[in-house]
Amino acid sequence: MSSANDASDRLIARGNEAEKDGKLVEACELYRKAVQAAPGYAKAHLNLGIGLEATGNVDGAMGQYEAALVIDAADIYANYNFAKLLYARGDLARAEPLLRAALESKPDFTEAQVVLSNVYDAQGNLSAAARALEAALKRRPDYAGAWNNYGVVLSKLGRLAEAETALRRVTELDPSFLPAHYLLGNILAEQGRGADAVACYRRAIELRPEFPEAHANLGCALKELGRLDEAVASCREALRLKPDYAEAHYYLGVVYRDQVRRSEALACFDRALELRPDLADAHYGRGHVFCDEDRCDEALACFEKAAALNPEHTLARWSLAMAQLPAVFPLDADPMRHRAAFSSELGNLERWFDATRIAEGYKVVGNQTPFFLAYQEENNRDLLERHGRLCARLMADWLDRQAIPRAKKPGPAGAIRVGVVSQYFRSHSVWNAIVKGWFERLDRKRFELLAFNLGIGEDHETQFAKSRAAHFEQGTRSLRQWMDAITEQRPDVLIYPEIGMDASTLKLASLRLAPVQAAAWGHPETSGLPTMDYYLSAEDLEPADAQENYTERLITLPHLGCCCQPSRVVATKPDLAGLGLDAQSPLLLCPGAPFKYAPQHDRVLVEIARGLGGCRFIFFTHWNPILSEKLRRRLEAVFARNGLDFDDFVTFIPWQRGPEFYGWLRRADVFLDTIGFSGYNTAMFAVECGLPIVTREGRFMRGRLASGILKRIGLSDLVAQTDEDYVALAVKLVRDAGYRKQVSERIENSRPALFDDVAVIRALEDFLISASRTDARTR
């Protein structure tokens, strides 16, 4: 037997030399002779198995490894090699004990530790996979492949910061290790660190230019940075390399949707589904295009299909609730039915996010919001409180999984640090009406303003904010980076001027980042968030029982609650003839966004038209023209039902900005405020132009904005209490030129009271001092 083994060893040695020279066929023939020479020699079977595996003959290799183990069950390398191939074929149950056997004989066998970790990973035992890799790296700290796998496992465990560290270690050990760059890009993208992710994907593409997945993910990262044209180019390159890449078609559709290229987005999603009918994301993407077009029933069908294909599709589940609320109701729609459907689906969400699903919940917070609830003249407190508590619960779970450094001790007593978190440190209604006055007038000796600009737009107002802030933070940040940036500044009071208008703001507002937190009326509704302590509103905007409408403690600042300046825009005269309008016909401006026109008030326009006989209602086409078209069709039907020709009375013109809009305000006879959800900035613009306003005082603050302005300047006679009074007042103003002129003069004489209202700032300062003395968490 010994001589047979010796002969076999000589053949094995020759085979090893041939294999080193790349002569695999010759090597395998020598290994076969070695097996023939000593059929009971495990080493011969092992070498033949290795040779066959190198030629791609996996079945033959597995047979030889198994034969070696029959002869010697303790053979370390036969156990390892056979287990490695069993793992590759998904036979995890057989692979695991073989790897354990190899490691019992050779505890420092790091390759076996790595494969064992892969087995654990595939079994879903991520903690065991991490421990196996830690054992391998303890013995071989320079093992790049093990660091890479460790990064993958840590990312699956949600330990993203540690995963990043592991993958960066790979790139230090081997800068050309392509998977590490790609995976690092994925981890950074998941954290919202788009610029860093882009750099990683570009490095992966440098290493392998024909890497479609890297091109596609690069497109996604560029999309998140708002670099949409580059994102399109990257997705198209992925599809050039791999035309049947369903996910890349989906990604391209997402970018097209952001570019408002909806038909192209739908075509991409449809192509993705042709290639992969089970791609839930593509159904989800189609649903959002339909949401953009306010086609709620079709959107909901898509979200339901996505959830059916992937019952754990968190985003689709969330959208099934939020998409219950249309922007513009069609004719004869029942808003209460939609409210009930939203309430029911919200209940489903509250139950769905159990302990097994909550970890993904932070991703959906703010992705879609119940924004359109505000445009129904109903008390939304209970619904928004449920939504707010759910958001806070999901974000609290995210916070619990972050490695938060110990809080810094409070700084020395001094100026009160007031943080402001907003998307709109630029020329925008929220900045112009509410926030700018704080930056202009707060006493900078007693208050330090800390600005956290979540938006990407920048203009002269941004520069002004920077000049007045003690600290100004801006730029693309991940959620964690924004949280750290805010807490690093240790604000005593944190104010969110608008909540519910974008995802980042709602995510941050759902966290407790300061001892005292407050919302303001940039979106004039309660936030519903248990993390908001106060709501900053105004005496002239709220009804007597207003506290019942808020989950926060209501603070009513004096008068209109803001300290703003006139806009001083120079008007441009409108071209009536160019629009085919009769210069002699009375013009009634209807400047509200389409979703501000509630269907129950459509008859107001009909009755005004009847009362005047000849007039022209001017509507402004929204930036999303589909919404204006829905409103136009509904009003056309209402006019027809009442025996009037819509085209005789109503014209939709392009959306007007700045000087052009002011030109219409100066040319029109009457400004018709929206009922139920009033316009604040547009009403202020009308006052600046001396244009008479007709408004109906609403039940809630959001319906009392224009009426508050008019009452503040002593024109409460322009505030109707019913729809009938609204109609009568509009007709009177148009018919009675003398009365209209008198009203315009009264507006011009009294409007200075609306501007530079320093009493508001002094009251705000008093509130900030009082609130900062008490920790909101123990109130």
C-alpha positions in Angstrom: 0.0 0.0 0.0 2.9 2.3 0.9 4.5 1.8 -2.5 1.2 2.5 -4.2 0.9 5.7 -2.3 4.5 6.6 -3.2 3.7 6.1 -6.9 0.6 8.1 -6.5 2.5 10.9 -4.8 4.9 11.1 -7.8 2.0 11.4 -10.2 0.4 14.0 -8.0 3.6 16.0 -7.9 3.8 15.9 -11.7 0.2 17.0 -11.9 0.8 19.9 -9.6 3.6 21.1 -11.8 1.4 20.8 -14.9 -1.4 22.7 -13.1 1.1 25.5 -12.2 2.0 25.8 -15.9 -1.7 26.1 -16.8 -1.9 22.6 -18.3 -5.1 21.6 -16.6 -6.1 18.7 -18.9 -2.7 17.1 -18.5 -2.8 17.7 -14.8 -6.2 16.0 -14.5 -4.9 13.0 -16.5 -2.0 12.6 -14.1 -4.3 12.9 -11.1 -6.6 10.2 -12.6 -3.5 7.9 -12.9 -2.7 8.7 -9.3 -6.2 7.6 -8.2 -5.8 4.4 -10.3 -2.4 3.8 -8.7 -3.9 4.1 -5.2 -7.7 4.0 -5.2 -7.8 4.2 -1.4 -5.5 7.2 -1.1 -7.6 10.3 -0.1 -4.9 12.7 -1.3 -5.2 11.5 -4.9 -9.0 12.0 -4.9 -8.5 15.4 -3.4 -6.1 16.6 -6.1 -8.2 15.2 -8.9 -11.2 17.1 -7.4 -9.2 20.3 -7.3 -8.1 19.8 -11.0 -11.6 19.0 -12.2 -13.0 22.0 -10.3 -10.4 24.2 -12.1 -11.6 22.9 -15.5 -15.3 23.7 -14.5 -16.3 20.1 -14.0 -18.1 20.7 -10.7 -20.0 17.4 -10.6 -16.7 15.4 -11.2 -15.0 17.5 -8.5 -17.7 16.9 -5.9 -17.5 13.2 -6.6 -13.8 13.1 -5.9 -14.1 15.2 -2.7 -16.8 12.9 -1.5 -14.6 9.9 -2.3 -11.7 11.4 -0.4 -14.0 11.9 2.7 -15.2 8.3 2.5 -11.5 7.3 2.9 -10.6 10.0 5.4 -13.5 11.8 7.0 -11.1 14.2 8.8 -9.4 15.4 5.7 -9.3 19.2 6.2 -9.2 20.3 2.6 -11.6 17.7 1.3 -14.1 18.9 3.9 -13.5 22.5 2.9 -13.6 22.0 -0.9 -16.7 19.8 -0.8 -18.5 22.2 1.5 -17.5 25.2 -0.7 -19.2 23.5 -3.7 -22.2 22.4 -1.6 -22.7 26.0 -0.5 -22.5 27.3 -4.1 -25.3 24.8 -4.9 -27.4 25.9 -2.0 -27.0 22.7 0.0 -26.4 24.6 3.2 -27.4 21.7 5.6 -24.6 19.5 4.3 -22.0 22.2 3.9 -22.1 23.5 7.5 -20.9 20.3 9.3 -18.1 19.8 6.8 -16.8 23.3 7.4 -17.1 22.8 11.2 -15.0 19.6 10.8 -12.3 21.4 8.8 -12.1 24.1 11.5 -12.0 21.6 14.3 -8.8 20.2 12.7 -7.4 23.6 11.6 -8.8 26.5 13.7 -6.7 29.0 11.8 -8.2 28.0 8.5 -9.5 31.5 7.6 -10.9 30.5 4.2 -13.1 27.9 5.9 -14.3 30.6 8.4 -15.3 32.8 5.5 -17.3 30.1 3.7 -18.9 29.2 6.9 -19.9 32.8 7.4 -21.4 32.6 3.9 -23.5 29.6 4.9 -24.7 31.4 8.0 -25.6 34.4 5.9 -27.6 32.3 3.5 -29.4 30.7 6.4 -30.3 34.1 7.7 -28.2 33.7 10.8 -26.4 37.1 10.4 -25.0 37.3 13.9 -23.3 33.9 13.5 -22.0 35.0 10.1 -20.5 38.2 11.7 -18.8 36.1 14.4 -17.3 33.7 11.9 -15.8 36.7 9.9 -14.6 38.3 13.1 -12.7 35.1 13.9 -11.2 35.0 10.5 -10.1 38.6 10.6 -8.6 38.2 14.1 -6.2 35.6 12.6 -5.7 37.4 9.2 -6.4 41.2 9.6 -5.1 41.8 6.1 -7.7 39.4 4.4 -9.4 41.8 2.0 -12.1 39.3 1.0 -13.1 38.6 4.6 -13.4 42.4 5.3 -15.6 42.7 2.2 -17.9 39.9 3.4 -17.9 41.4 6.8 -19.1 44.7 5.4 -21.9 42.9 3.5 -23.1 41.1 6.7 -22.9 44.3 8.8 -25.0 46.2 6.2 -27.6 43.5 6.4 -27.6 43.8 10.2 -28.2 47.6 9.7 -24.9 48.4 11.2 -24.0 50.7 8.4 -21.3 52.8 10.0 -19.4 49.6 10.8 -20.1 48.2 7.4 -18.6 51.4 5.9 -15.5 51.0 8.0 -15.1 47.4 6.9 -15.4 48.2 3.2 -13.0 51.1 3.5 -10.5 48.7 5.0 -10.9 46.6 1.9 -10.1 49.5 -0.4 -7.0 50.3 1.7 -5.7 46.7 1.5 -6.6 46.3 -2.2 -7.6 49.5 -4.0 -8.6 47.4 -7.1 -11.0 45.2 -5.1 -14.1 46.2 -7.2 -16.9 44.7 -5.1 -15.9 46.8 -2.1 -16.3 50.0 -4.1 -19.7 49.0 -5.4 -21.0 47.8 -2.1 -19.6 50.9 -0.3 -21.5 53.0 -2.8 -24.7 51.1 -2.0 -24.3 51.6 1.8 -23.5 55.3 1.4 -26.5 55.7 -0.9 -28.8 54.0 1.6 -27.6 56.6 4.2 -28.5 59.5 1.9 -24.8 60.3 1.2 -25.2 60.7 -2.5 -22.0 62.5 -3.3 -19.9 59.9 -1.5 -21.9 57.1 -3.2 -21.3 58.7 -6.6 -17.5 58.6 -6.0 -17.6 54.9 -5.1 -19.7 54.0 -8.2 -17.4 55.9 -10.4 -14.4 54.1 -9.0 -16.1 50.8 -9.6 -16.8 51.8 -13.2 -13.2 52.8 -13.6 -12.2 49.3 -12.6 -14.8 47.7 -14.8 -16.4 50.0 -17.4 -18.9 47.4 -18.5 -20.6 47.1 -15.1 -24.3 47.7 -15.7 -25.3 47.5 -12.1 -22.8 50.2 -11.1 -24.0 52.5 -13.9 -27.6 52.0 -12.8 -26.9 52.6 -9.1 -24.8 55.7 -10.1 -27.9 56.9 -11.9 -29.9 56.5 -8.7 -27.4 58.4 -6.6 -27.2 61.2 -9.1 -31.0 61.4 -9.1 -31.0 61.9 -5.3 -28.6 64.8 -5.8 -30.9 66.4 -8.3 -28.5 65.8 -11.2 -31.2 64.4 -13.3 -29.7 64.7 -16.8 -26.6 62.8 -15.6 -28.8 60.2 -13.9 -30.6 59.6 -17.2 -27.3 59.2 -19.0 -26.1 56.6 -16.4 -29.2 54.6 -16.5 -29.1 54.6 -20.3 -25.5 53.4 -20.2 -26.6 50.5 -17.9 -29.3 49.6 -20.5 -26.8 49.8 -23.4 -24.7 47.3 -21.6 -27.6 45.1 -20.6 -30.8 45.9 -22.5 -32.9 43.3 -20.6 -31.9 44.8 -17.2 -35.4 45.3 -15.7 -34.3 47.2 -12.7 -32.4 49.8 -14.8 -35.6 50.4 -16.8 -37.3 51.0 -13.5 -34.6 53.4 -12.3 -34.8 55.3 -15.5 -38.5 55.6 -15.1 -38.0 57.0 -11.6 -35.7 59.7 -13.0 -38.1 60.5 -15.8 -40.9 61.0 -13.3 -38.7 63.5 -11.4 -38.2 65.3 -14.7 -42.0 65.4 -15.2 -41.6 63.2 -18.3 -44.5 61.0 -17.2 -45.3 59.2 -20.5 -41.6 58.2 -20.8 -41.6 57.1 -17.1 -44.7 54.9 -17.7 -43.0 53.4 -20.8 -40.0 52.5 -18.7 -42.0 50.9 -15.9 -44.0 49.0 -18.5 -40.9 47.7 -20.2 -39.5 46.6 -16.8 -42.7 44.6 -16.2 -42.4 43.0 -19.6 -39.0 41.8 -18.6 -39.9 40.9 -15.0 -43.7 40.7 -14.4 -43.0 40.1 -10.7 -41.0 43.4 -10.2 -43.0 45.0 -7.5 -41.1 48.2 -7.7 -42.2 48.8 -11.3 -45.9 48.6 -10.2 -45.1 51.0 -7.4 -43.4 53.4 -9.8 -46.5 53.3 -12.1 -48.7 54.1 -9.1 -46.7 57.3 -8.4 -47.1 58.5 -12.0 -50.8 58.0 -11.6 -50.6 59.9 -8.2 -48.9 62.8 -10.0 -51.8 62.8 -12.4 -54.3 62.5 -9.6 -55.6 59.2 -11.0 -56.1 57.8 -7.5 -58.0 54.6 -8.4 -55.4 53.6 -10.9 -52.6 54.5 -8.5 -54.2 52.4 -5.7 -54.5 49.4 -8.1 -50.7 49.6 -8.8 -49.8 49.9 -5.1 -52.1 46.9 -4.4 -50.3 44.9 -7.1 -46.9 45.8 -5.7 -48.0 44.7 -2.2 -49.4 41.5 -3.6 -46.2 40.6 -5.3 -44.1 41.7 -2.3 -46.1 41.6 0.9 -43.2 43.3 2.7 -43.0 46.3 0.2 -43.1 49.0 2.9 -43.4 51.9 0.4 -46.3 50.4 -1.4 -48.1 49.7 1.9 -47.6 53.3 2.9 -48.9 54.6 -0.4 -52.0 52.5 -0.1 -53.0 54.8 2.7 -51.7 58.2 1.5 -53.1 57.8 -2.0 -56.6 57.6 -0.7 -56.8 61.4 -0.8 -57.2 63.0 -4.2 -55.9 66.5 -5.0 -58.8 67.7 -7.0 -62.2 65.9 -6.5 -64.1 65.0 -9.7 -67.7 65.9 -10.1 -70.1 64.3 -7.5 -67.2 62.8 -5.6 -67.8 62.3 -1.8 -64.8 63.7 0.1 -66.1 61.9 3.3 -65.7 58.5 1.6 -62.1 59.3 0.9 -61.5 60.4 4.5 -63.0 57.2 5.7 -60.8 55.1 3.3 -57.7 57.0 4.5 -58.6 56.4 8.1 -59.1 52.7 7.5 -55.8 52.3 5.6 -54.0 54.3 8.3 -55.3 51.8 10.8 -53.9 49.0 8.6 -50.5 50.7 8.6 -50.6 51.1 12.4 -51.1 47.4 12.8 -48.8 46.4 9.9 -45.7 48.0 11.4 -45.1 45.4 14.0 -41.8 44.4 15.6 -40.7 42.4 12.5 -41.3 45.3 10.1 -40.6 48.5 12.0 -36.9 48.7 11.1 -37.8 49.7 7.5 -40.4 52.2 8.6 -38.2 55.3 8.8 -37.8 55.1 5.0 -41.5 55.8 4.3 -42.0 58.7 6.8 -42.7 61.8 4.7 -42.4 59.8 1.4 -46.0 60.6 1.0 -48.1 62.6 3.4 -51.8 63.3 4.0 -51.1 66.8 2.6 -54.5 67.0 0.9 -56.5 66.5 4.1 -55.9 70.2 4.8 -58.0 71.2 1.8 -61.1 69.6 3.3 -62.8 71.9 5.7 -63.0 69.3 8.5 -61.2 69.0 11.8 -58.2 66.8 10.9 -56.7 66.6 14.4 -57.6 63.0 15.1 -56.4 61.7 11.8 -53.2 63.8 11.8 -52.5 62.7 15.4 -52.7 59.1 14.4 -50.4 59.8 11.4 -48.0 61.8 13.6 -47.8 59.1 16.3 -47.0 56.5 13.7 -44.3 58.7 12.2 -42.8 59.3 15.6 -42.9 55.6 16.4 -41.1 54.6 13.2 -38.5 57.3 13.7 -37.9 56.4 17.3 -37.1 52.9 16.2 -34.6 54.3 13.7 -33.1 56.5 16.4 -32.7 53.5 18.8 -30.6 51.7 16.2 -28.1 54.7 15.8 -24.9 54.8 17.7 -25.4 58.2 19.4 -22.5 59.7 21.2 -23.0 61.0 24.7 -24.8 64.3 24.7 -22.5 67.3 25.3 -23.0 69.3 28.4 -25.0 72.5 28.0 -22.8 75.5 27.1 -22.5 78.5 29.4 -25.6 80.5 30.0 -26.0 83.2 27.3 -28.1 83.9 24.3 -31.0 81.5 23.7 -30.1 79.3 20.7 -33.1 79.1 18.3 -32.8 76.5 15.5 -34.9 76.9 12.4 -35.3 73.8 10.2 -36.8 74.5 6.7 -36.6 73.8 3.0 -37.2 77.4 2.3 -34.4 79.8 3.1 -35.1 81.4 -0.2 -37.8 83.5 -1.9 -40.9 81.4 -1.0 -44.2 82.0 0.7 -43.0 80.3 3.9 -39.8 82.5 4.1 -41.5 85.7 3.0 -44.5 85.6 5.3 -43.1 83.8 8.4 -39.4 83.2 8.7 -37.7 86.3 7.2 -39.1 88.6 9.9 -37.5 86.4 12.6 -34.1 86.9 11.0 -34.6 90.6 10.5 -36.0 91.5 13.9 -35.1 89.1 16.7 -32.7 90.6 19.2 -29.4 89.2 18.2 -27.9 90.0 21.7 -30.5 87.7 23.3 -31.1 85.1 20.6 -28.8 83.2 18.3 -30.4 81.9 15.1 -29.2 78.5 13.9 -30.4 77.9 10.3 -30.6 74.4 8.9 -31.4 74.7 5.2 -32.7 71.4 3.9 -33.4 72.8 0.5 -31.1 73.0 -2.5 -32.3 76.2 -4.1 -30.4 79.4 -3.3 -31.0 83.1 -4.0 -30.5 86.6 -2.5 -32.8 85.6 0.4 -30.5 82.7 1.2 -27.6 85.1 1.4 -29.5 87.4 3.7 -30.3 84.4 6.0 -26.6 83.5 6.1 -25.7 87.0 7.0 -28.1 87.0 10.0 -27.6 83.5 11.3 -25.1 82.6 14.0 -24.8 79.2 12.3 -26.0 78.3 8.8 -26.0 74.6 7.6 -26.8 73.6 4.1 -26.1 71.1 1.4 -27.1 67.5 0.7 -27.0 65.5 3.9 -28.2 62.1 5.0 -30.9 61.9 7.7 -28.2 61.0 10.3 -26.0 63.8 9.2 -28.8 66.3 9.6 -29.7 65.0 13.0 -26.0 65.3 14.0 -25.7 68.7 12.6 -28.7 69.9 14.5 -27.8 68.3 17.9 -24.2 69.4 17.6 -25.5 73.0 17.8 -27.5 72.3 20.9 -30.5 74.4 20.2 -32.6 75.4 23.2 -35.7 75.7 20.9 -36.1 74.1 17.5 -38.7 75.6 15.2 -40.1 73.9 12.0 -41.9 76.6 10.0 -43.5 74.1 7.8 -44.2 70.4 8.5 -45.9 68.0 6.1 -44.6 69.5 2.8 -41.5 67.3 2.3 -39.9 64.1 3.6 -36.8 65.4 5.3 -38.6 67.9 7.4 -41.2 65.4 8.6 -38.5 62.8 9.4 -36.5 65.3 11.5 -39.6 66.8 13.1 -40.7 63.3 14.2 -37.5 63.1 16.4 -36.8 64.8 19.7 -33.7 66.9 18.8 -34.1 69.8 21.2 -35.6 70.4 24.7 -38.3 72.5 23.2 -39.8 72.0 19.7 -42.4 74.1 17.8 -44.2 74.1 14.5 -45.4 77.1 12.7 -48.1 77.6 10.0 -46.1 77.3 6.8 -48.5 74.4 6.3 -51.5 75.6 8.3 -52.4 72.4 10.1 -51.5 70.7 13.3 -48.5 68.5 12.8 -50.0 65.7 14.9 -46.5 64.9 16.1 -46.0 64.0 19.8 -42.5 65.5 19.4 -43.9 69.0 18.7 -44.6 70.9 21.9 -46.0 74.2 20.6 -47.7 75.5 17.5 -47.0 79.2 16.6 -50.1 80.8 15.1 -51.8 84.2 15.4 -54.6 85.9 17.3 -56.2 87.3 14.1 -56.2 83.9 12.4 -57.7 81.6 15.0 -61.2 81.0 16.1 -62.1 81.1 19.8 -61.9 77.3 20.3 -58.8 76.8 18.2 -56.8 74.7 20.8 -59.2 71.8 20.0 -57.7 71.7 16.5 -54.1 71.1 17.6 -52.2 68.3 19.3 -49.5 70.9 20.2 -50.0 73.7 22.7 -51.3 76.7 20.7 -49.4 79.9 21.0 -51.2 82.9 19.3 -48.8 85.7 18.6 -50.3 89.2 18.2 -52.2 90.3 15.1 -51.3 88.2 12.1 -48.3 86.5 13.8 -45.7 87.7 11.4 -43.5 90.6 10.7 -43.0 91.1 7.0 -42.3 93.8 4.5 -44.0 94.9 1.3 -42.8 93.1 -1.8 -42.5 96.3 -3.9 -42.9 94.3 -7.1 -43.2 96.5 -10.3 -46.3 95.3 -12.2 -46.3 94.3 -15.9 -49.5 95.2 -17.7 -51.3 92.0 -18.9 -52.1 91.5 -22.6 -55.8 90.9 -22.5 -56.2 91.0 -26.3 -53.5 88.5 -26.7 -55.5 86.1 -24.6 -58.8 86.9 -26.4 -60.3 88.7 -23.4 -62.8 91.5 -23.6 -61.2 94.6 -22.0 -64.7 95.8 -21.0 -65.7 92.6 -19.2 -65.3 92.6 -15.4 -62.3 90.5 -14.3 -62.6 88.3 -11.2 -59.2 86.7 -10.2 -59.3 83.1 -8.9 -55.6 82.6 -8.1 -55.7 79.5 -5.9 -54.1 76.2 -6.7 -56.6 73.7 -8.1 -56.8 71.6 -5.0 -57.9 74.7 -3.0 -61.3 74.7 -4.8 -63.6 72.3 -2.8 -66.4 70.9 -4.9 -69.1 72.0 -2.4 -68.4 75.6 -3.2 -68.5 75.4 -7.0 -71.9 76.9 -7.1 -70.6 80.1 -5.7 -69.0 80.8 -9.1 -72.2 79.9 -10.9 -74.3 82.2 -8.8 -71.8 85.1 -9.2 -72.0 84.5 -13.0 -75.7 84.6 -12.8 -75.8 87.7 -10.7 -73.5 89.6 -13.0 -74.6 88.3 -16.4 -71.3 89.2 -18.0 -68.0 88.7 -16.4 -64.8 86.7 -16.7 -63.3 84.4 -14.0 -59.5 84.2 -14.5 -57.9 81.0 -13.2 -54.1 80.3 -13.4 -52.9 77.0 -14.8 -51.0 75.1 -12.2 -47.4 73.9 -12.8 -49.0 70.5 -12.9 -51.6 71.3 -15.6 -53.4 68.0 -15.1 -54.8 69.3 -11.9 -56.0 72.5 -13.5 -57.6 70.4 -16.3 -59.5 68.3 -13.7 -60.8 71.4 -12.0 -61.7 72.9 -15.4 -63.7 69.8 -16.4 -65.6 69.8 -13.0 -66.5 73.4 -13.2 -67.5 73.0 -16.9 -70.0 70.3 -15.8 -71.3 72.4 -12.9 -71.9 75.4 -15.2 -73.6 73.1 -17.7 -75.9 71.7 -15.0 -77.0 75.1 -14.2 -77.7 76.2 -17.7 -74.6 78.3 -18.3 -71.9 78.0 -20.9 -68.6 77.7 -19.0 -66.6 79.2 -21.9 -68.7 82.4 -21.6 -67.4 83.0 -18.1 -64.1 81.2 -17.3 -60.6 81.4 -18.7 -57.5 79.5 -17.6 -54.3 81.4 -18.4 -50.7 80.3 -17.9 -49.3 80.5 -14.3 -48.1 84.0 -13.7 -45.1 85.0 -11.6 -43.9 88.2 -10.0 -44.5 91.3 -12.1 -47.0 89.5 -14.4 -49.1 88.4 -11.5 -49.0 91.8 -10.0 -50.2 93.2 -13.3 -53.3 91.0 -13.1 -53.9 92.1 -9.5 -53.8 95.8 -10.6 -56.0 95.2 -13.7 -58.7 93.0 -12.1 -61.9 94.2 -10.5 -62.2 91.7 -7.6 -60.0 89.0 -6.0 -62.0 85.9 -5.1 -60.4 84.1 -2.2 -60.6 80.3 -2.0 -63.2 79.0 0.5 -62.1 76.6 3.2 -58.4 77.0 2.6 -57.7 80.7 2.2 -54.7 82.3 0.5 -52.3 84.4 2.7 -49.6 85.5 0.4 -51.9 86.1 -2.6 -54.3 88.1 -0.4 -51.3 90.2 0.8 -50.3 90.8 -2.8 -53.9 91.9 -3.6 -53.8 94.3 -0.7 -50.5 95.8 -1.9 -52.2 96.4 -5.3 -55.3 97.9 -3.7 -57.5 95.1 -5.1 -60.8 94.4 -3.2 -60.9 90.9 -1.8 -63.9 88.7 -1.2 -63.4 86.0 1.3 -65.5 83.7 3.5 -64.3 83.2 7.1 -63.5 79.5 7.6 -63.9 77.2 10.6 -60.1 76.7 10.9 -57.0 78.9 10.7 -56.3 77.7 7.2 -59.6 79.1 6.1 -59.2 82.4 7.9 -56.0 83.8 6.4 -57.5 86.4 4.1 -60.2 87.3 6.6 -57.5 87.9 9.2 -55.7 90.3 6.9 -58.9 92.2 6.1 -60.0 92.4 9.7 -56.5 93.6 10.7 -56.9 96.6 8.4 -60.5 97.3 9.3 -62.2 95.8 6.3 -64.3 93.2 8.0 -67.2 94.2 5.7 -65.4 92.2 3.0 -65.5 89.0 5.1 -68.6 86.9 4.4 -69.9 84.3 6.8 -71.8 82.2 4.3 -71.5 81.2 0.7 -74.6 83.3 -0.1 -73.0 86.4 1.5 -69.8 85.7 -0.5 -71.8 85.8 -3.8 -73.7 89.0 -2.8 -70.5 90.8 -1.9 -68.7 89.8 -5.1 -71.6 90.9 -7.2 -71.9 94.2 -5.3 -68.2 95.0 -5.7 -68.3 94.4 -9.5 -71.6 96.2 -10.1 -71.0 99.2 -7.8 -67.9 101.0 -9.2 -68.1 103.7 -6.5 -68.2 101.2 -3.7 -65.3 99.3 -5.3 -63.2 102.5 -5.6 -64.0 103.3 -1.9 -62.8 99.9 -0.8 -59.6 100.2 -2.8 -58.9 103.5 -1.2 -59.5 102.1 2.3 -57.1 99.2 1.5 -54.4 101.6 0.4 -54.8 103.8 3.4 -54.9 101.1 6.0 -52.4 98.5 4.7 -49.3 99.9 6.5 -50.7 98.1 9.6 -49.8 94.8 8.0 -46.1 95.4 7.7 -43.2 95.6 10.0 -45.3 94.5 13.0 -42.6 94.4 15.6 -45.1 93.5 18.4 -45.1 90.0 16.9 -41.4 89.7 17.3 -41.4 91.0 20.9 -44.1 88.4 21.7 -42.1 85.7 20.0 -39.1 86.7 22.1 -41.2 86.4 25.3 -42.3 83.0 24.2 -38.8 81.8 23.4 -37.5 83.0 26.8 -40.4 81.3 28.7 -40.3 78.0 26.7 -36.5 77.6 26.9 -36.7 77.8 30.7 -38.7 74.5 30.8 -37.6 71.2 29.4 -40.5 70.2 27.2 -39.9 66.5 27.9 -40.8 67.0 31.6 -43.6 69.5 31.1 
